[in-house]
């Protein structure tokens, strides 16, 4: 499941949405990726590439921690 600003989006629409957000704000954006260790890098890498192509260089990872750890 992919979300942008709390809204579910189709992964294929992500590049256009990222570019649109960059143009709308006119300021550097921060991309926060929330995931857990079960998600393979191969699922994250396209998002990193799309963010770079859109001009987003400030990327932060928020990792979900399992309860009891």
mmCIF file of the N, C-alpha and C atoms, coordinates in Angstrom:
data_MODEL
# 
_entry.id   MODEL 
# 
loop_
_atom_site.group_PDB 
_atom_site.id 
_atom_site.type_symbol 
_atom_site.label_atom_id 
_atom_site.label_alt_id 
_atom_site.label_comp_id 
_atom_site.label_asym_id 
_atom_site.label_entity_id 
_atom_site.label_seq_id 
_atom_site.pdbx_PDB_ins_code 
_atom_site.Cartn_x 
_atom_site.Cartn_y 
_atom_site.Cartn_z 
_atom_site.occupancy 
_atom_site.B_iso_or_equiv 
_atom_site.pdbx_formal_charge 
_atom_site.auth_seq_id 
_atom_site.auth_comp_id 
_atom_site.auth_asym_id 
_atom_site.auth_atom_id 
_atom_site.pdbx_PDB_model_num 
ATOM 1   N N  . UNK A 1 1  ? 0.847  -1.181 0.000   1.00 0.00 ? 1  UNK A N  1 
ATOM 2   C CA . UNK A 1 1  ? 0.000  0.000  0.000   1.00 0.00 ? 1  UNK A CA 1 
ATOM 3   C C  . UNK A 1 1  ? 0.886  1.236  0.000   1.00 0.00 ? 1  UNK A C  1 
ATOM 4   N N  . UNK A 1 2  ? 0.638  2.121  -0.923  1.00 0.00 ? 2  UNK A N  1 
ATOM 5   C CA . UNK A 1 2  ? 1.384  3.369  -1.033  1.00 0.00 ? 2  UNK A CA 1 
ATOM 6   C C  . UNK A 1 2  ? 0.461  4.513  -0.655  1.00 0.00 ? 2  UNK A C  1 
ATOM 7   N N  . UNK A 1 3  ? 0.986  5.455  0.107   1.00 0.00 ? 3  UNK A N  1 
ATOM 8   C CA . UNK A 1 3  ? 0.227  6.641  0.493   1.00 0.00 ? 3  UNK A CA 1 
ATOM 9   C C  . UNK A 1 3  ? 1.092  7.881  0.309   1.00 0.00 ? 3  UNK A C  1 
ATOM 10  N N  . UNK A 1 4  ? 0.444  8.950  -0.081  1.00 0.00 ? 4  UNK A N  1 
ATOM 11  C CA . UNK A 1 4  ? 1.086  10.259 -0.127  1.00 0.00 ? 4  UNK A CA 1 
ATOM 12  C C  . UNK A 1 4  ? 0.182  11.205 0.641   1.00 0.00 ? 4  UNK A C  1 
ATOM 13  N N  . UNK A 1 5  ? 0.739  11.820 1.673   1.00 0.00 ? 5  UNK A N  1 
ATOM 14  C CA . UNK A 1 5  ? -0.012 12.728 2.552   1.00 0.00 ? 5  UNK A CA 1 
ATOM 15  C C  . UNK A 1 5  ? -1.241 12.029 3.128   1.00 0.00 ? 5  UNK A C  1 
ATOM 16  N N  . UNK A 1 6  ? -1.085 10.744 3.451   1.00 0.00 ? 6  UNK A N  1 
ATOM 17  C CA . UNK A 1 6  ? -2.159 9.991  4.085   1.00 0.00 ? 6  UNK A CA 1 
ATOM 18  C C  . UNK A 1 6  ? -3.238 9.489  3.148   1.00 0.00 ? 6  UNK A C  1 
ATOM 19  N N  . UNK A 1 7  ? -3.050 9.674  1.850   1.00 0.00 ? 7  UNK A N  1 
ATOM 20  C CA . UNK A 1 7  ? -4.039 9.248  0.861   1.00 0.00 ? 7  UNK A CA 1 
ATOM 21  C C  . UNK A 1 7  ? -3.475 8.069  0.074   1.00 0.00 ? 7  UNK A C  1 
ATOM 22  N N  . UNK A 1 8  ? -4.249 6.990  -0.037  1.00 0.00 ? 8  UNK A N  1 
ATOM 23  C CA . UNK A 1 8  ? -3.822 5.836  -0.822  1.00 0.00 ? 8  UNK A CA 1 
ATOM 24  C C  . UNK A 1 8  ? -3.670 6.237  -2.288  1.00 0.00 ? 8  UNK A C  1 
ATOM 25  N N  . UNK A 1 9  ? -2.560 5.835  -2.890  1.00 0.00 ? 9  UNK A N  1 
ATOM 26  C CA . UNK A 1 9  ? -2.313 6.137  -4.299  1.00 0.00 ? 9  UNK A CA 1 
ATOM 27  C C  . UNK A 1 9  ? -1.833 4.878  -5.007  1.00 0.00 ? 9  UNK A C  1 
ATOM 28  N N  . UNK A 1 10 ? -2.038 4.870  -6.305  1.00 0.00 ? 10 UNK A N  1 
ATOM 29  C CA . UNK A 1 10 ? -1.530 3.797  -7.149  1.00 0.00 ? 10 UNK A CA 1 
ATOM 30  C C  . UNK A 1 10 ? -0.039 4.051  -7.353  1.00 0.00 ? 10 UNK A C  1 
ATOM 31  N N  . UNK A 1 11 ? 0.764  3.037  -7.188  1.00 0.00 ? 11 UNK A N  1 
ATOM 32  C CA . UNK A 1 11 ? 2.216  3.193  -7.294  1.00 0.00 ? 11 UNK A CA 1 
ATOM 33  C C  . UNK A 1 11 ? 2.613  3.822  -8.630  1.00 0.00 ? 11 UNK A C  1 
ATOM 34  N N  . UNK A 1 12 ? 1.895  3.522  -9.687  1.00 0.00 ? 12 UNK A N  1 
ATOM 35  C CA . UNK A 1 12 ? 2.241  4.061  -11.007 1.00 0.00 ? 12 UNK A CA 1 
ATOM 36  C C  . UNK A 1 12 ? 2.055  5.571  -11.093 1.00 0.00 ? 12 UNK A C  1 
ATOM 37  N N  . UNK A 1 13 ? 1.186  6.136  -10.230 1.00 0.00 ? 13 UNK A N  1 
ATOM 38  C CA . UNK A 1 13 ? 0.950  7.584  -10.269 1.00 0.00 ? 13 UNK A CA 1 
ATOM 39  C C  . UNK A 1 13 ? 1.931  8.365  -9.395  1.00 0.00 ? 13 UNK A C  1 
ATOM 40  N N  . UNK A 1 14 ? 2.759  7.665  -8.641  1.00 0.00 ? 14 UNK A N  1 
ATOM 41  C CA . UNK A 1 14 ? 3.668  8.319  -7.700  1.00 0.00 ? 14 UNK A CA 1 
ATOM 42  C C  . UNK A 1 14 ? 4.616  9.321  -8.360  1.00 0.00 ? 14 UNK A C  1 
ATOM 43  N N  . UNK A 1 15 ? 5.288  9.001  -9.470  1.00 0.00 ? 15 UNK A N  1 
ATOM 44  C CA . UNK A 1 15 ? 6.208  9.986  -10.057 1.00 0.00 ? 15 UNK A CA 1 
ATOM 45  C C  . UNK A 1 15 ? 5.521  11.310 -10.398 1.00 0.00 ? 15 UNK A C  1 
ATOM 46  N N  . UNK A 1 16 ? 4.343  11.246 -10.996 1.00 0.00 ? 16 UNK A N  1 
ATOM 47  C CA . UNK A 1 16 ? 3.629  12.472 -11.363 1.00 0.00 ? 16 UNK A CA 1 
ATOM 48  C C  . UNK A 1 16 ? 3.213  13.254 -10.124 1.00 0.00 ? 16 UNK A C  1 
ATOM 49  N N  . UNK A 1 17 ? 2.778  12.563 -9.090  1.00 0.00 ? 17 UNK A N  1 
ATOM 50  C CA . UNK A 1 17 ? 2.370  13.235 -7.853  1.00 0.00 ? 17 UNK A CA 1 
ATOM 51  C C  . UNK A 1 17 ? 3.564  13.917 -7.205  1.00 0.00 ? 17 UNK A C  1 
ATOM 52  N N  . UNK A 1 18 ? 4.704  13.248 -7.166  1.00 0.00 ? 18 UNK A N  1 
ATOM 53  C CA . UNK A 1 18 ? 5.899  13.850 -6.571  1.00 0.00 ? 18 UNK A CA 1 
ATOM 54  C C  . UNK A 1 18 ? 6.326  15.099 -7.332  1.00 0.00 ? 18 UNK A C  1 
ATOM 55  N N  . UNK A 1 19 ? 6.346  15.019 -8.659  1.00 0.00 ? 19 UNK A N  1 
ATOM 56  C CA . UNK A 1 19 ? 6.721  16.186 -9.471  1.00 0.00 ? 19 UNK A CA 1 
ATOM 57  C C  . UNK A 1 19 ? 5.749  17.345 -9.248  1.00 0.00 ? 19 UNK A C  1 
ATOM 58  N N  . UNK A 1 20 ? 4.461  17.017 -9.174  1.00 0.00 ? 20 UNK A N  1 
ATOM 59  C CA . UNK A 1 20 ? 3.446  18.047 -8.954  1.00 0.00 ? 20 UNK A CA 1 
ATOM 60  C C  . UNK A 1 20 ? 3.642  18.725 -7.595  1.00 0.00 ? 20 UNK A C  1 
ATOM 61  N N  . UNK A 1 21 ? 3.927  17.948 -6.558  1.00 0.00 ? 21 UNK A N  1 
ATOM 62  C CA . UNK A 1 21 ? 4.150  18.519 -5.222  1.00 0.00 ? 21 UNK A CA 1 
ATOM 63  C C  . UNK A 1 21 ? 5.359  19.451 -5.216  1.00 0.00 ? 21 UNK A C  1 
ATOM 64  N N  . UNK A 1 22 ? 6.417  19.051 -5.898  1.00 0.00 ? 22 UNK A N  1 
ATOM 65  C CA . UNK A 1 22 ? 7.619  19.892 -5.966  1.00 0.00 ? 22 UNK A CA 1 
ATOM 66  C C  . UNK A 1 22 ? 7.293  21.214 -6.657  1.00 0.00 ? 22 UNK A C  1 
ATOM 67  N N  . UNK A 1 23 ? 6.553  21.162 -7.758  1.00 0.00 ? 23 UNK A N  1 
ATOM 68  C CA . UNK A 1 23 ? 6.205  22.385 -8.483  1.00 0.00 ? 23 UNK A CA 1 
ATOM 69  C C  . UNK A 1 23 ? 5.261  23.266 -7.669  1.00 0.00 ? 23 UNK A C  1 
ATOM 70  N N  . UNK A 1 24 ? 4.328  22.677 -6.949  1.00 0.00 ? 24 UNK A N  1 
ATOM 71  C CA . UNK A 1 24 ? 3.356  23.452 -6.173  1.00 0.00 ? 24 UNK A CA 1 
ATOM 72  C C  . UNK A 1 24 ? 4.007  24.208 -5.023  1.00 0.00 ? 24 UNK A C  1 
ATOM 73  N N  . UNK A 1 25 ? 4.933  23.575 -4.340  1.00 0.00 ? 25 UNK A N  1 
ATOM 74  C CA . UNK A 1 25 ? 5.511  24.202 -3.157  1.00 0.00 ? 25 UNK A CA 1 
ATOM 75  C C  . UNK A 1 25 ? 6.601  25.199 -3.501  1.00 0.00 ? 25 UNK A C  1 
ATOM 76  N N  . UNK A 1 26 ? 7.387  24.903 -4.508  1.00 0.00 ? 26 UNK A N  1 
ATOM 77  C CA . UNK A 1 26 ? 8.492  25.778 -4.847  1.00 0.00 ? 26 UNK A CA 1 
ATOM 78  C C  . UNK A 1 26 ? 9.610  25.752 -3.815  1.00 0.00 ? 26 UNK A C  1 
ATOM 79  N N  . UNK A 1 27 ? 9.498  24.873 -2.845  1.00 0.00 ? 27 UNK A N  1 
ATOM 80  C CA . UNK A 1 27 ? 10.501 24.735 -1.789  1.00 0.00 ? 27 UNK A CA 1 
ATOM 81  C C  . UNK A 1 27 ? 10.980 23.287 -1.747  1.00 0.00 ? 27 UNK A C  1 
ATOM 82  N N  . UNK A 1 28 ? 12.151 23.069 -1.160  1.00 0.00 ? 28 UNK A N  1 
ATOM 83  C CA . UNK A 1 28 ? 12.616 21.685 -1.019  1.00 0.00 ? 28 UNK A CA 1 
ATOM 84  C C  . UNK A 1 28 ? 11.623 20.858 -0.199  1.00 0.00 ? 28 UNK A C  1 
ATOM 85  N N  . UNK A 1 29 ? 11.385 19.656 -0.645  1.00 0.00 ? 29 UNK A N  1 
ATOM 86  C CA . UNK A 1 29 ? 10.467 18.762 0.055   1.00 0.00 ? 29 UNK A CA 1 
ATOM 87  C C  . UNK A 1 29 ? 11.231 17.682 0.803   1.00 0.00 ? 29 UNK A C  1 
ATOM 88  N N  . UNK A 1 30 ? 10.631 17.183 1.843   1.00 0.00 ? 30 UNK A N  1 
ATOM 89  C CA . UNK A 1 30 ? 11.162 16.034 2.568   1.00 0.00 ? 30 UNK A CA 1 
ATOM 90  C C  . UNK A 1 30 ? 10.217 14.863 2.302   1.00 0.00 ? 30 UNK A C  1 
ATOM 91  N N  . UNK A 1 31 ? 10.796 13.756 1.903   1.00 0.00 ? 31 UNK A N  1 
ATOM 92  C CA . UNK A 1 31 ? 10.031 12.534 1.693   1.00 0.00 ? 31 UNK A CA 1 
ATOM 93  C C  . UNK A 1 31 ? 10.276 11.618 2.879   1.00 0.00 ? 31 UNK A C  1 
ATOM 94  N N  . UNK A 1 32 ? 9.208  11.225 3.547   1.00 0.00 ? 32 UNK A N  1 
ATOM 95  C CA . UNK A 1 32 ? 9.323  10.288 4.667   1.00 0.00 ? 32 UNK A CA 1 
ATOM 96  C C  . UNK A 1 32 ? 8.764  8.948  4.198   1.00 0.00 ? 32 UNK A C  1 
ATOM 97  N N  . UNK A 1 33 ? 9.607  7.944  4.247   1.00 0.00 ? 33 UNK A N  1 
ATOM 98  C CA . UNK A 1 33 ? 9.211  6.594  3.852   1.00 0.00 ? 33 UNK A CA 1 
ATOM 99  C C  . UNK A 1 33 ? 8.988  5.795  5.119   1.00 0.00 ? 33 UNK A C  1 
ATOM 100 N N  . UNK A 1 34 ? 7.771  5.335  5.307   1.00 0.00 ? 34 UNK A N  1 
ATOM 101 C CA . UNK A 1 34 ? 7.447  4.508  6.472   1.00 0.00 ? 34 UNK A CA 1 
ATOM 102 C C  . UNK A 1 34 ? 7.316  3.068  6.010   1.00 0.00 ? 34 UNK A C  1 
ATOM 103 N N  . UNK A 1 35 ? 8.079  2.225  6.629   1.00 0.00 ? 35 UNK A N  1 
ATOM 104 C CA . UNK A 1 35 ? 8.116  0.828  6.208   1.00 0.00 ? 35 UNK A CA 1 
ATOM 105 C C  . UNK A 1 35 ? 8.545  -0.037 7.383   1.00 0.00 ? 35 UNK A C  1 
ATOM 106 N N  . UNK A 1 36 ? 8.693  -1.312 7.140   1.00 0.00 ? 36 UNK A N  1 
ATOM 107 C CA . UNK A 1 36 ? 9.273  -2.204 8.144   1.00 0.00 ? 36 UNK A CA 1 
ATOM 108 C C  . UNK A 1 36 ? 10.283 -3.105 7.451   1.00 0.00 ? 36 UNK A C  1 
ATOM 109 N N  . UNK A 1 37 ? 10.965 -3.904 8.222   1.00 0.00 ? 37 UNK A N  1 
ATOM 110 C CA . UNK A 1 37 ? 12.070 -4.690 7.647   1.00 0.00 ? 37 UNK A CA 1 
ATOM 111 C C  . UNK A 1 37 ? 11.610 -5.816 6.733   1.00 0.00 ? 37 UNK A C  1 
ATOM 112 N N  . UNK A 1 38 ? 10.328 -6.099 6.708   1.00 0.00 ? 38 UNK A N  1 
ATOM 113 C CA . UNK A 1 38 ? 9.826  -7.151 5.825   1.00 0.00 ? 38 UNK A CA 1 
ATOM 114 C C  . UNK A 1 38 ? 9.728  -6.691 4.370   1.00 0.00 ? 38 UNK A C  1 
ATOM 115 N N  . UNK A 1 39 ? 9.776  -5.384 4.161   1.00 0.00 ? 39 UNK A N  1 
ATOM 116 C CA . UNK A 1 39 ? 9.677  -4.853 2.804   1.00 0.00 ? 39 UNK A CA 1 
ATOM 117 C C  . UNK A 1 39 ? 11.062 -4.893 2.163   1.00 0.00 ? 39 UNK A C  1 
ATOM 118 N N  . UNK A 1 40 ? 11.209 -5.624 1.062   1.00 0.00 ? 40 UNK A N  1 
ATOM 119 C CA . UNK A 1 40 ? 12.533 -5.723 0.431   1.00 0.00 ? 40 UNK A CA 1 
ATOM 120 C C  . UNK A 1 40 ? 12.941 -4.400 -0.228  1.00 0.00 ? 40 UNK A C  1 
ATOM 121 N N  . UNK A 1 41 ? 14.244 -4.195 -0.314  1.00 0.00 ? 41 UNK A N  1 
ATOM 122 C CA . UNK A 1 41 ? 14.783 -2.980 -0.930  1.00 0.00 ? 41 UNK A CA 1 
ATOM 123 C C  . UNK A 1 41 ? 14.268 -2.815 -2.356  1.00 0.00 ? 41 UNK A C  1 
ATOM 124 N N  . UNK A 1 42 ? 14.038 -3.900 -3.041  1.00 0.00 ? 42 UNK A N  1 
ATOM 125 C CA . UNK A 1 42 ? 13.559 -3.823 -4.425  1.00 0.00 ? 42 UNK A CA 1 
ATOM 126 C C  . UNK A 1 42 ? 12.214 -3.109 -4.527  1.00 0.00 ? 42 UNK A C  1 
ATOM 127 N N  . UNK A 1 43 ? 11.450 -3.047 -3.444  1.00 0.00 ? 43 UNK A N  1 
ATOM 128 C CA . UNK A 1 43 ? 10.175 -2.313 -3.431  1.00 0.00 ? 43 UNK A CA 1 
ATOM 129 C C  . UNK A 1 43 ? 10.396 -0.833 -3.112  1.00 0.00 ? 43 UNK A C  1 
ATOM 130 N N  . UNK A 1 44 ? 11.487 -0.513 -2.420  1.00 0.00 ? 44 UNK A N  1 
ATOM 131 C CA . UNK A 1 44 ? 11.773 0.857  -2.005  1.00 0.00 ? 44 UNK A CA 1 
ATOM 132 C C  . UNK A 1 44 ? 12.582 1.609  -3.066  1.00 0.00 ? 44 UNK A C  1 
ATOM 133 N N  . UNK A 1 45 ? 13.463 0.920  -3.741  1.00 0.00 ? 45 UNK A N  1 
ATOM 134 C CA . UNK A 1 45 ? 14.381 1.549  -4.696  1.00 0.00 ? 45 UNK A CA 1 
ATOM 135 C C  . UNK A 1 45 ? 13.672 2.363  -5.775  1.00 0.00 ? 45 UNK A C  1 
ATOM 136 N N  . UNK A 1 46 ? 12.570 1.883  -6.358  1.00 0.00 ? 46 UNK A N  1 
ATOM 137 C CA . UNK A 1 46 ? 11.899 2.718  -7.367  1.00 0.00 ? 46 UNK A CA 1 
ATOM 138 C C  . UNK A 1 46 ? 11.420 4.055  -6.798  1.00 0.00 ? 46 UNK A C  1 
ATOM 139 N N  . UNK A 1 47 ? 10.962 4.053  -5.567  1.00 0.00 ? 47 UNK A N  1 
ATOM 140 C CA . UNK A 1 47 ? 10.509 5.294  -4.939  1.00 0.00 ? 47 UNK A CA 1 
ATOM 141 C C  . UNK A 1 47 ? 11.677 6.256  -4.732  1.00 0.00 ? 47 UNK A C  1 
ATOM 142 N N  . UNK A 1 48 ? 12.819 5.737  -4.322  1.00 0.00 ? 48 UNK A N  1 
ATOM 143 C CA . UNK A 1 48 ? 14.011 6.575  -4.156  1.00 0.00 ? 48 UNK A CA 1 
ATOM 144 C C  . UNK A 1 48 ? 14.420 7.203  -5.489  1.00 0.00 ? 48 UNK A C  1 
ATOM 145 N N  . UNK A 1 49 ? 14.386 6.412  -6.540  1.00 0.00 ? 49 UNK A N  1 
ATOM 146 C CA . UNK A 1 49 ? 14.745 6.905  -7.875  1.00 0.00 ? 49 UNK A CA 1 
ATOM 147 C C  . UNK A 1 49 ? 13.751 7.967  -8.340  1.00 0.00 ? 49 UNK A C  1 
ATOM 148 N N  . UNK A 1 50 ? 12.449 7.704  -8.137  1.00 0.00 ? 50 UNK A N  1 
ATOM 149 C CA . UNK A 1 50 ? 11.418 8.655  -8.551  1.00 0.00 ? 50 UNK A CA 1 
ATOM 150 C C  . UNK A 1 50 ? 11.545 9.971  -7.781  1.00 0.00 ? 50 UNK A C  1 
ATOM 151 N N  . UNK A 1 51 ? 11.862 9.883  -6.505  1.00 0.00 ? 51 UNK A N  1 
ATOM 152 C CA . UNK A 1 51 ? 12.041 11.089 -5.693  1.00 0.00 ? 51 UNK A CA 1 
ATOM 153 C C  . UNK A 1 51 ? 13.221 11.904 -6.218  1.00 0.00 ? 51 UNK A C  1 
ATOM 154 N N  . UNK A 1 52 ? 14.324 11.241 -6.517  1.00 0.00 ? 52 UNK A N  1 
ATOM 155 C CA . UNK A 1 52 ? 15.503 11.937 -7.042  1.00 0.00 ? 52 UNK A CA 1 
ATOM 156 C C  . UNK A 1 52 ? 15.187 12.602 -8.379  1.00 0.00 ? 52 UNK A C  1 
ATOM 157 N N  . UNK A 1 53 ? 14.468 11.901 -9.238  1.00 0.00 ? 53 UNK A N  1 
ATOM 158 C CA . UNK A 1 53 ? 14.109 12.462 -10.540 1.00 0.00 ? 53 UNK A CA 1 
ATOM 159 C C  . UNK A 1 53 ? 13.176 13.660 -10.403 1.00 0.00 ? 53 UNK A C  1 
ATOM 160 N N  . UNK A 1 54 ? 12.374 13.693 -9.331  1.00 0.00 ? 54 UNK A N  1 
ATOM 161 C CA . UNK A 1 54 ? 11.461 14.815 -9.085  1.00 0.00 ? 54 UNK A CA 1 
ATOM 162 C C  . UNK A 1 54 ? 12.165 15.975 -8.391  1.00 0.00 ? 54 UNK A C  1 
ATOM 163 N N  . UNK A 1 55 ? 13.420 15.765 -7.969  1.00 0.00 ? 55 UNK A N  1 
ATOM 164 C CA . UNK A 1 55 ? 14.171 16.822 -7.308  1.00 0.00 ? 55 UNK A CA 1 
ATOM 165 C C  . UNK A 1 55 ? 14.089 16.792 -5.795  1.00 0.00 ? 55 UNK A C  1 
ATOM 166 N N  . UNK A 1 56 ? 13.654 15.673 -5.245  1.00 0.00 ? 56 UNK A N  1 
ATOM 167 C CA . UNK A 1 56 ? 13.565 15.529 -3.791  1.00 0.00 ? 56 UNK A CA 1 
ATOM 168 C C  . UNK A 1 56 ? 14.827 14.823 -3.312  1.00 0.00 ? 56 UNK A C  1 
ATOM 169 N N  . UNK A 1 57 ? 15.603 15.521 -2.483  1.00 0.00 ? 57 UNK A N  1 
ATOM 170 C CA . UNK A 1 57 ? 16.847 14.946 -1.988  1.00 0.00 ? 57 UNK A CA 1 
ATOM 171 C C  . UNK A 1 57 ? 16.849 14.678 -0.502  1.00 0.00 ? 57 UNK A C  1 
ATOM 172 N N  . UNK A 1 58 ? 15.862 15.211 0.202   1.00 0.00 ? 58 UNK A N  1 
ATOM 173 C CA . UNK A 1 58 ? 15.770 15.031 1.656   1.00 0.00 ? 58 UNK A CA 1 
ATOM 174 C C  . UNK A 1 58 ? 14.823 13.868 1.925   1.00 0.00 ? 58 UNK A C  1 
ATOM 175 N N  . UNK A 1 59 ? 15.387 12.701 2.173   1.00 0.00 ? 59 UNK A N  1 
ATOM 176 C CA . UNK A 1 59 ? 14.587 11.487 2.355   1.00 0.00 ? 59 UNK A CA 1 
ATOM 177 C C  . UNK A 1 59 ? 14.872 10.909 3.729   1.00 0.00 ? 59 UNK A C  1 
ATOM 178 N N  . UNK A 1 60 ? 13.806 10.645 4.465   1.00 0.00 ? 60 UNK A N  1 
ATOM 179 C CA . UNK A 1 60 ? 13.902 10.132 5.826   1.00 0.00 ? 60 UNK A CA 1 
ATOM 180 C C  . UNK A 1 60 ? 13.157 8.806  5.890   1.00 0.00 ? 60 UNK A C  1 
ATOM 181 N N  . UNK A 1 61 ? 13.751 7.843  6.563   1.00 0.00 ? 61 UNK A N  1 
ATOM 182 C CA . UNK A 1 61 ? 13.085 6.558  6.765   1.00 0.00 ? 61 UNK A CA 1 
ATOM 183 C C  . UNK A 1 61 ? 12.523 6.492  8.172   1.00 0.00 ? 61 UNK A C  1 
ATOM 184 N N  . UNK A 1 62 ? 11.255 6.133  8.279   1.00 0.00 ? 62 UNK A N  1 
ATOM 185 C CA . UNK A 1 62 ? 10.615 5.858  9.565   1.00 0.00 ? 62 UNK A CA 1 
ATOM 186 C C  . UNK A 1 62 ? 10.292 4.373  9.561   1.00 0.00 ? 62 UNK A C  1 
ATOM 187 N N  . UNK A 1 63 ? 10.891 3.654  10.464  1.00 0.00 ? 63 UNK A N  1 
ATOM 188 C CA . UNK A 1 63 ? 10.745 2.202  10.478  1.00 0.00 ? 63 UNK A CA 1 
ATOM 189 C C  . UNK A 1 63 ? 9.797  1.799  11.591  1.00 0.00 ? 63 UNK A C  1 
ATOM 190 N N  . UNK A 1 64 ? 8.807  0.997  11.232  1.00 0.00 ? 64 UNK A N  1 
ATOM 191 C CA . UNK A 1 64 ? 7.891  0.473  12.233  1.00 0.00 ? 64 UNK A CA 1 
ATOM 192 C C  . UNK A 1 64 ? 8.610  -0.587 13.046  1.00 0.00 ? 64 UNK A C  1 
ATOM 193 N N  . UNK A 1 65 ? 8.487  -0.494 14.339  1.00 0.00 ? 65 UNK A N  1 
ATOM 194 C CA . UNK A 1 65 ? 9.104  -1.478 15.221  1.00 0.00 ? 65 UNK A CA 1 
ATOM 195 C C  . UNK A 1 65 ? 8.025  -2.409 15.747  1.00 0.00 ? 65 UNK A C  1 
ATOM 196 N N  . UNK A 1 66 ? 8.337  -3.698 15.757  1.00 0.00 ? 66 UNK A N  1 
ATOM 197 C CA . UNK A 1 66 ? 7.383  -4.671 16.272  1.00 0.00 ? 66 UNK A CA 1 
ATOM 198 C C  . UNK A 1 66 ? 7.193  -4.460 17.766  1.00 0.00 ? 66 UNK A C  1 
ATOM 199 N N  . UNK A 1 67 ? 5.994  -4.719 18.232  1.00 0.00 ? 67 UNK A N  1 
ATOM 200 C CA . UNK A 1 67 ? 5.722  -4.587 19.661  1.00 0.00 ? 67 UNK A CA 1 
ATOM 201 C C  . UNK A 1 67 ? 6.563  -5.581 20.445  1.00 0.00 ? 67 UNK A C  1 
ATOM 202 N N  . UNK A 1 68 ? 7.001  -5.139 21.624  1.00 0.00 ? 68 UNK A N  1 
ATOM 203 C CA . UNK A 1 68 ? 7.803  -6.008 22.475  1.00 0.00 ? 68 UNK A CA 1 
ATOM 204 C C  . UNK A 1 68 ? 9.285  -5.939 22.183  1.00 0.00 ? 68 UNK A C  1 
ATOM 205 N N  . UNK A 1 69 ? 9.669  -5.081 21.256  1.00 0.00 ? 69 UNK A N  1 
ATOM 206 C CA . UNK A 1 69 ? 11.099 -4.949 20.942  1.00 0.00 ? 69 UNK A CA 1 
ATOM 207 C C  . UNK A 1 69 ? 11.616 -3.623 21.403  1.00 0.00 ? 69 UNK A C  1 
# 
